[in-house]
Amino acid sequence: MLKQVAEGIFIHASKFVQSKSIIVQGRDGVLLIDPGITGEEIIDLANDIQELGQSVVAGFSTHPHWDHLLWHAKFGKVPRYSTARCAVTIQDLLSKTDWKAQVAKVLPSDISKEIPIDDLFGLITGLPVETEYIPWDGPKVRIIEHQAHASGHAALLIKEPRVLIAGDMLSDILIPFLDLKAADPIGDYLAALELLEGVADDVNVFIAGHGSIGNADQMRERVELDRAYVEALRNGDVSDDPRLGPSDTFGKDGLLAMHKWQSQQLIQKRESEATNSRTA
């Protein structure tokens, strides 16, 4: 079922980590952002769009993780965009003969058979570097690219009606997950938070890819919460992030275990870089 969050903006929520598919109404159809997650939910989404009397005219993937690369034939053969860096990442994956097996390894085991990893998966076109707006006949959707969480991650700012689509940032149920393959995952994340904070005055509603939506004040609060978490990681401090407590989604210690793993990976990364520096 669709929920309207602003004029011409609708969301469709999945049971999987409260994932959000976003629909933006244009003149001749809708822009569909990050559709998901199970096959049944995606078909429901397609039916909901049809019940609006609309069709999909373009798609957009905010970043190259499996749950943001899904599609269905019912959405039609339309342009599916991303940033150039995002497209390079997924095209590299799809060039491998065993790409489906690689994706299968990271799917949640309890719903893996329900997720459509098929020949429509990841068929996105990277927009030219420095492209400012998504090319479509609808409200201006500004691309705010950063390198936090994944290479070529994009937040999207819809100037009217002042809506920010945050991708996998600013969640109230997930801690920040850094791109540990990046040269400077901490710096990348802090820089991205600064970018998002810089547009908060232009936002009435923000949509987190996982978790609840909020207003501009709540957006600023989430930026500060994420910044405190990342700075604690950087400084080796104990985090008192409230999201690390028991949750309905992740159980008693689920996110805490992910936090400990991420912390350890960063420690090992620093130690490896220090060793390489000494031996260079």
C-alpha positions in Angstrom: 0.0 0.0 0.0 1.3 3.4 -0.9 1.6 6.2 1.6 1.7 9.8 0.5 4.3 11.8 2.3 4.2 15.1 0.3 2.5 16.4 -2.8 3.2 14.0 -5.6 5.5 11.8 -3.4 4.6 8.3 -2.2 6.4 5.6 -0.4 5.9 1.8 -0.4 7.3 0.0 2.7 8.8 -3.5 2.7 8.9 -5.8 5.7 12.6 -6.2 5.1 14.3 -3.6 7.4 11.5 -1.1 6.7 12.9 -0.6 3.2 11.3 2.2 1.3 10.5 2.4 -2.4 9.8 5.9 -3.5 7.5 7.2 -6.2 7.7 10.8 -7.6 4.8 11.8 -9.9 5.8 13.6 -13.1 3.8 15.0 -16.0 3.5 11.7 -18.0 4.3 9.1 -15.4 6.4 8.4 -12.3 10.0 8.2 -11.3 10.6 5.0 -9.3 13.4 5.0 -6.9 14.9 1.9 -5.2 12.0 -0.5 -5.7 11.9 -3.6 -3.6 12.1 -6.0 -1.9 10.4 -9.4 -2.4 8.8 -10.4 -5.6 5.3 -10.2 -4.1 6.0 -6.7 -2.7 7.4 -5.5 -6.0 4.2 -6.7 -7.8 2.1 -5.0 -5.2 4.1 -1.8 -5.9 3.5 -2.1 -9.6 -0.2 -2.6 -9.0 -0.3 0.4 -6.7 1.3 2.6 -9.4 -1.3 1.3 -11.9 -4.1 2.2 -9.5 -2.8 5.7 -9.3 -3.5 5.8 -13.1 0.3 6.1 -13.7 3.1 4.3 -15.4 6.8 4.3 -14.7 8.8 6.5 -17.0 12.2 6.3 -15.3 14.0 4.6 -12.4 16.9 5.5 -10.2 19.1 3.4 -7.9 20.7 5.4 -5.0 23.6 3.1 -4.7 25.0 -0.3 -5.8 23.7 -2.6 -3.1 21.4 -5.5 -4.0 18.3 -4.1 -2.4 18.5 -1.0 -4.5 19.0 -2.7 -7.8 15.8 -4.7 -8.2 13.2 -4.3 -11.0 10.2 -6.1 -12.6 8.9 -6.4 -16.1 5.6 -4.7 -15.0 7.5 -1.4 -14.5 8.4 -1.5 -18.2 11.5 -0.9 -20.3 12.4 2.6 -19.2 15.7 4.4 -18.4 17.1 3.3 -15.0 19.7 5.8 -13.8 22.4 6.0 -11.1 25.6 8.0 -10.6 28.5 7.0 -12.8 30.4 5.5 -9.9 27.4 3.5 -8.8 27.0 2.1 -12.4 30.7 1.2 -12.7 30.4 -0.9 -9.5 27.4 -2.9 -10.6 28.6 -3.3 -14.1 31.8 -4.8 -12.8 29.7 -7.3 -10.8 27.4 -8.2 -13.7 30.4 -8.8 -16.0 31.3 -11.9 -13.8 29.9 -15.2 -14.9 29.0 -16.1 -11.3 27.4 -12.7 -10.4 24.1 -14.3 -9.3 26.0 -16.6 -6.9 27.9 -13.6 -5.5 24.7 -11.7 -4.9 23.1 -14.8 -3.3 25.8 -14.8 -0.7 24.7 -11.5 0.8 20.9 -12.0 0.7 19.1 -12.5 4.0 18.6 -16.2 4.3 15.0 -16.0 5.5 13.7 -14.3 2.4 16.4 -15.1 -0.2 14.1 -17.3 -2.3 11.5 -14.5 -2.5 13.9 -11.9 -3.9 14.0 -11.5 -7.8 17.6 -11.7 -8.7 17.1 -12.1 -12.4 18.2 -10.6 -15.7 16.6 -7.3 -14.9 18.8 -6.9 -11.8 21.2 -3.9 -11.9 20.5 -2.8 -15.5 21.2 0.8 -14.7 22.8 3.6 -16.7 25.3 5.8 -15.1 24.7 9.5 -15.6 27.6 11.6 -16.7 29.8 12.8 -13.9 28.7 16.2 -12.5 25.1 15.6 -13.7 23.1 17.9 -11.4 19.5 16.7 -12.0 17.8 13.4 -13.0 16.8 13.8 -16.7 13.0 13.3 -16.7 9.8 15.2 -17.3 8.8 15.9 -13.7 9.8 17.9 -10.6 13.5 18.8 -10.4 15.4 16.1 -8.6 18.9 17.2 -7.6 21.6 14.5 -7.3 23.8 14.9 -4.2 26.5 12.4 -4.7 28.9 11.3 -1.9 31.0 8.3 -1.1 29.6 7.2 2.3 28.2 3.7 2.7 28.9 2.8 -1.0 30.8 4.2 -4.0 28.7 6.7 -5.9 25.9 6.9 -3.3 23.3 9.5 -4.1 20.9 11.4 -2.0 18.1 13.1 -4.0 16.6 16.5 -3.2 13.3 17.3 -4.8 13.1 21.1 -4.8 9.3 21.1 -4.8 7.8 19.8 -2.5 11.1 20.0 -0.5 11.7 16.3 0.0 15.1 14.6 0.6 15.5 10.9 -0.3 18.5 9.8 1.8 19.2 6.3 0.5 20.9 4.3 3.2 21.7 7.3 5.4 19.9 8.9 8.4 18.2 5.7 9.5 16.6 5.5 13.0 16.9 1.7 13.0 20.3 1.2 11.5 23.7 2.4 12.6 25.9 3.9 9.8 27.6 1.2 7.8 30.8 2.4 6.3 32.3 1.5 2.9 35.2 -0.4 4.4 36.8 -0.9 1.0 37.2 2.8 0.6 40.6 4.5 1.3 39.0 6.7 4.0 35.7 5.3 5.1 35.5 7.6 8.2 36.3 10.7 6.3 33.9 9.8 3.5 31.0 9.3 5.9 31.6 12.6 7.8 31.9 14.5 4.5 28.5 13.0 3.4 26.8 14.0 6.7 28.1 17.5 6.2 26.6 17.6 2.7 23.2 16.4 3.9 23.3 18.9 6.8 24.0 21.6 4.3 20.6 21.1 2.6 18.5 20.7 5.7 17.1 24.2 5.4 15.6 23.2 2.0 13.8 20.1 3.4 10.3 19.7 4.8 10.3 15.9 4.7 13.2 13.4 4.5 12.9 9.7 3.6 15.4 7.2 5.0 15.9 4.1 2.9 15.4 2.0 6.0 13.4 3.2 9.0 11.0 6.1 9.5 10.6 9.4 7.7 10.9 12.7 9.4 10.9 16.5 9.2 13.9 18.9 8.9 14.5 19.0 12.7 14.5 15.2 12.9 16.8 15.2 9.9 19.3 17.4 11.8 19.0 15.1 14.8 19.8 12.0 12.7 22.8 13.8 11.2 24.1 14.5 14.7 23.4 10.9 15.9 25.2 9.5 12.9 28.1 11.9 13.3 28.5 11.0 16.9 28.6 7.3 16.0 31.2 7.7 13.3 33.4 10.0 15.4 33.3 7.3 18.2 34.5 4.8 15.7 37.3 7.1 14.6 38.4 7.8 18.1 38.1 4.2 19.4 35.5 5.3 22.0 32.6 3.2 23.3 29.4 4.2 21.5 26.3 4.9 23.4 24.2 5.0 20.2 20.6 4.1 21.1 20.2 2.0 18.0 22.7 -0.6 19.5 20.1 -1.7 22.0 17.6 -4.6 21.5 15.3 -4.1 18.5 12.3 -5.9 17.0 14.1 -6.0 13.7 17.5 -7.3 14.8 16.9 -9.0 18.1 18.8 -8.4 21.3 22.4 -8.2 20.0 22.0 -8.1 16.2 23.2 -4.5 15.5 25.6 -4.7 18.4 27.4 -7.6 16.7 27.5 -5.7 13.4 28.9 -2.7 15.3 31.6 -4.8 16.9 32.5 -6.4 13.5 32.7 -3.0 11.8 34.9 -1.6 14.6 37.3 -4.5 14.3 37.5 -4.2 10.6 38.5 -0.5 11.0 41.1 -1.4 13.5 42.6 -4.0 11.2 42.5 -1.6 8.3 44.5 1.0 10.3 47.0 -1.6 11.5 47.5 -2.8 7.9 48.0 0.7 6.6 50.5 1.5 9.4 52.4 -1.7 8.6 52.5 -0.9 4.9 53.6 2.7 5.6 56.5 1.5 7.8 57.7 -1.0 5.1 57.3 1.3 2.2 
